[in-house]
Amino acid sequence: MQSISLEYGDALFRLLKVKIAPNGFDEKRITHNHRFYEFHFAFKGSYNYTVADKQITLKKDQFLIIPPSTPH
């Protein structure tokens, strides 16, 4: 994972780049939830994501917000 910290005014942001699991990875085994929002933004290409038992395809320039306590 790569991480970059950015400051804008008095706000601090952390950008994370995470390698996507290889094809054939069983994402059902890692379904979880947490007490905070999770944000996804596709900078290029597309990928499938399961949120609350719904399959979502996130494409280039699309943004996905997963609310707290939502299984994904």
Backbone as CSV, one residue per row, in Angstrom:
resi,resn,N_x,N_y,N_z,CA_x,CA_y,CA_z,C_x,C_y,C_z
1,MET,0.849,-1.163,0.000,0.000,0.000,0.000,0.900,1.233,0.000
2,GLN,0.516,2.218,-0.792,1.229,3.488,-0.821,0.356,4.543,-0.159
3,SER,0.961,5.481,0.519,0.222,6.512,1.225,0.859,7.873,0.967
4,ILE,0.017,8.875,0.721,0.479,10.248,0.523,-0.377,11.144,1.418
5,SER,0.267,12.009,2.191,-0.456,12.953,3.039,-0.492,14.313,2.352
6,LEU,-1.655,14.957,2.379,-1.835,16.274,1.766,-2.485,17.211,2.772
7,GLU,-2.095,18.466,2.751,-2.738,19.471,3.592,-3.416,20.488,2.697
8,TYR,-4.635,20.891,3.091,-5.382,21.917,2.371,-6.025,22.796,3.428
9,GLY,-5.537,24.023,3.584,-5.992,24.844,4.700,-5.580,24.162,5.990
10,ASP,-6.532,23.987,6.908,-6.211,23.296,8.150,-6.635,21.824,8.123
11,ALA,-7.020,21.326,6.947,-7.434,19.923,6.813,-6.261,19.061,6.354
12,LEU,-6.219,17.854,6.837,-5.200,16.896,6.450,-5.877,15.709,5.789
13,PHE,-5.407,15.316,4.616,-5.962,14.201,3.867,-4.888,13.140,3.700
14,ARG,-5.302,11.905,3.671,-4.371,10.822,3.374,-4.918,10.055,2.182
15,LEU,-4.131,9.966,1.129,-4.490,9.204,-0.056,-3.827,7.847,0.029
16,LEU,-4.607,6.804,-0.208,-4.086,5.449,-0.141,-4.251,4.756,-1.476
17,LYS,-3.232,4.055,-1.903,-3.302,3.229,-3.098,-3.105,1.792,-2.645
18,VAL,-4.134,0.982,-2.880,-4.119,-0.400,-2.420,-4.228,-1.318,-3.621
19,LYS,-3.407,-2.338,-3.677,-3.460,-3.303,-4.765,-4.713,-4.166,-4.634
20,ILE,-5.453,-4.285,-5.724,-6.661,-5.106,-5.757,-6.267,-6.581,-5.778
21,ALA,-7.028,-7.396,-5.084,-6.754,-8.837,-5.020,-6.844,-9.444,-6.419
22,PRO,-6.086,-10.490,-6.688,-6.105,-11.138,-8.009,-7.460,-11.767,-8.322
23,ASN,-7.711,-11.999,-9.613,-8.949,-12.656,-10.035,-9.089,-13.987,-9.318
24,GLY,-10.333,-14.359,-9.028,-10.587,-15.617,-8.355,-10.596,-15.492,-6.843
25,PHE,-10.273,-14.328,-6.330,-10.296,-14.115,-4.886,-11.736,-14.144,-4.412
26,ASP,-12.034,-14.883,-3.373,-13.403,-15.021,-2.868,-13.706,-13.886,-1.899
27,GLU,-14.300,-12.801,-2.406,-14.555,-11.638,-1.560,-15.626,-11.899,-0.505
28,LYS,-16.437,-12.948,-0.639,-17.452,-13.245,0.369,-16.810,-13.607,1.708
29,ARG,-15.596,-14.103,1.674,-14.918,-14.478,2.911,-14.485,-13.273,3.729
30,ILE,-14.429,-12.102,3.130,-13.956,-10.939,3.863,-15.047,-9.896,4.083
31,THR,-16.321,-10.287,3.956,-17.409,-9.344,4.199,-17.307,-8.851,5.639
32,HIS,-17.412,-7.549,5.786,-17.277,-6.943,7.098,-18.028,-5.618,7.120
33,ASN,-18.037,-4.933,8.226,-18.564,-3.575,8.327,-17.784,-2.858,9.418
34,HIS,-17.965,-1.544,9.489,-17.301,-0.777,10.527,-18.134,0.428,10.888
35,ARG,-17.662,1.189,11.855,-18.434,2.321,12.389,-18.157,3.639,11.670
36,PHE,-17.520,3.598,10.536,-17.198,4.826,9.805,-17.537,4.663,8.333
37,TYR,-17.578,5.774,7.617,-17.816,5.761,6.168,-16.580,5.248,5.459
38,GLU,-16.788,4.533,4.361,-15.689,4.081,3.508,-15.929,4.675,2.126
39,PHE,-14.889,5.239,1.523,-14.998,5.910,0.231,-14.149,5.195,-0.808
40,HIS,-14.716,5.043,-2.009,-13.986,4.453,-3.133,-14.125,5.395,-4.317
41,PHE,-13.046,5.584,-5.049,-13.066,6.373,-6.284,-12.235,5.627,-7.316
42,ALA,-12.812,5.387,-8.483,-12.105,4.679,-9.556,-11.429,5.710,-10.465
43,PHE,-10.118,5.700,-10.472,-9.369,6.627,-11.314,-9.229,6.123,-12.743
44,LYS,-9.250,4.796,-12.907,-9.221,4.228,-14.248,-9.811,2.825,-14.178
45,GLY,-10.219,2.309,-15.316,-10.771,0.960,-15.371,-12.082,0.839,-14.618
46,SER,-12.380,-0.366,-14.153,-13.595,-0.606,-13.379,-13.386,-1.839,-12.510
47,TYR,-14.218,-1.986,-11.486,-14.184,-3.192,-10.681,-15.546,-3.418,-10.034
48,ASN,-15.799,-4.646,-9.666,-17.055,-5.019,-9.021,-16.855,-5.046,-7.519
49,TYR,-17.888,-4.608,-6.813,-17.840,-4.558,-5.363,-19.195,-4.983,-4.841
50,THR,-19.231,-5.730,-3.763,-20.491,-6.149,-3.167,-20.750,-5.316,-1.927
51,VAL,-21.904,-4.629,-1.927,-22.306,-3.796,-0.795,-23.721,-4.199,-0.411
52,ALA,-23.907,-4.643,0.823,-25.222,-5.050,1.332,-25.896,-6.042,0.382
53,ASP,-25.162,-7.061,-0.046,-25.657,-8.123,-0.937,-26.029,-7.646,-2.334
54,LYS,-25.612,-6.448,-2.718,-25.837,-5.941,-4.082,-24.489,-5.804,-4.772
55,GLN,-24.438,-6.270,-6.021,-23.223,-6.163,-6.823,-23.190,-4.787,-7.481
56,ILE,-22.117,-4.046,-7.273,-21.962,-2.701,-7.837,-20.721,-2.699,-8.704
57,THR,-20.822,-2.143,-9.909,-19.658,-1.965,-10.768,-19.263,-0.498,-10.707
58,LEU,-18.086,-0.253,-10.198,-17.564,1.100,-10.106,-16.661,1.325,-11.311
59,LYS,-16.976,2.354,-12.107,-16.240,2.647,-13.335,-15.431,3.924,-13.175
60,LYS,-14.541,4.155,-14.125,-13.669,5.330,-14.120,-14.461,6.596,-13.778
61,ASP,-13.912,7.388,-12.862,-14.465,8.665,-12.415,-15.748,8.535,-11.596
62,GLN,-16.080,7.337,-11.123,-17.236,7.170,-10.245,-16.779,7.076,-8.800
63,PHE,-17.658,7.518,-7.907,-17.370,7.602,-6.486,-18.402,6.758,-5.742
64,LEU,-17.972,5.970,-4.786,-18.858,5.118,-4.002,-18.649,5.431,-2.524
65,ILE,-19.760,5.670,-1.823,-19.713,5.909,-0.385,-20.442,4.757,0.292
66,ILE,-19.756,4.076,1.203,-20.366,2.985,1.956,-20.616,3.505,3.377
67,PRO,-21.903,3.598,3.782,-22.238,4.135,5.105,-21.783,3.198,6.239
68,PRO,-21.654,3.740,7.447,-21.305,2.919,8.601,-22.284,1.758,8.788
69,SER,-21.781,0.655,9.289,-22.560,-0.561,9.600,-23.101,-1.282,8.377
70,THR,-22.698,-0.887,7.175,-23.161,-1.556,5.950,-22.207,-2.697,5.612
71,PRO,-22.724,-3.947,5.522,-21.835,-5.051,5.169,-21.300,-4.904,3.741
72,HIS,-20.031,-5.167,3.575,-19.400,-5.073,2.250,-18.190,-5.975,2.191
